[in-house]
C-alpha cells in the first residue's frame, strides 16, 4: 500500500483479503460513517488510518497517547 494516505478499492481488497465488490461495500460504509461525523469523503477512496482503526481496532497514529 506504500503508506498512501488514501486507499482505492484495490488497496482495500488486498489489505482485507476480500473481493472488489466486498471492498466497495466496506468503503461505502466507512465513508458514510465519516460523512455522518462531518468529515469530507471522496467516493472510491478511504482514509488509510481510519480503515486500519476500524479493521484492527487501533487508534490512528496522530491520536495515540504516549505513556512514557
C-alpha positions in Angstrom: 0.0 0.0 0.0 3.1 2.2 0.1 1.8 4.2 3.1 -0.7 6.1 1.0 -2.9 8.4 3.0 -6.0 7.4 0.9 -6.6 3.9 -0.5 -8.6 2.8 -3.5 -10.8 -0.3 -3.8 -7.9 -2.5 -4.9 -5.8 -1.5 -1.9 -8.7 -2.2 0.4 -9.4 -5.6 -1.2 -5.7 -6.6 -0.9 -5.4 -5.3 2.7 -8.5 -7.1 3.9 -8.2 -10.2 1.6 -11.7 -9.7 0.2 -13.2 -9.3 -3.3 -13.5 -6.0 -5.1 -17.3 -5.8 -4.6 -16.9 -6.5 -0.8 -14.2 -3.9 -0.6 -16.6 -1.3 -2.2 -19.2 -2.2 0.4 -16.7 -1.7 3.2 -15.5 1.7 1.7 -19.1 2.9 1.3 -19.9 2.0 5.0 -16.8 3.7 6.3 -17.2 6.8 4.1 -20.8 7.0 5.4 -19.6 6.9 9.0 -17.1 9.6 8.3 -19.6 11.8 6.5 -22.0 11.5 9.4 -19.3 12.7 11.7 -18.8 15.8 9.4 -15.7 14.7 7.6 -15.2 15.2 3.8 -15.2 12.0 1.9 -14.2 11.0 -1.6 -16.1 8.3 -3.5 -13.7 5.4 -4.3 -11.2 6.4 -1.6 -10.9 5.8 2.1 -8.5 7.2 4.7 -5.9 4.5 5.4 -5.7 5.4 9.2 -9.5 5.2 9.5 -9.6 1.8 7.7 -6.9 0.5 9.9 -8.6 1.8 13.0 -12.0 0.2 12.1 -10.5 -3.1 10.9 -7.9 -3.7 13.6 -9.4 -1.6 16.4 -6.3 0.6 16.7 -6.2 4.3 17.2 -4.7 6.4 14.3 -1.1 7.4 14.9 -2.0 11.1 15.5 -4.3 10.2 18.3 -2.2 7.7 20.2 -1.2 8.7 23.7 2.3 8.2 25.0 2.7 6.9 28.5 6.5 7.4 28.6 
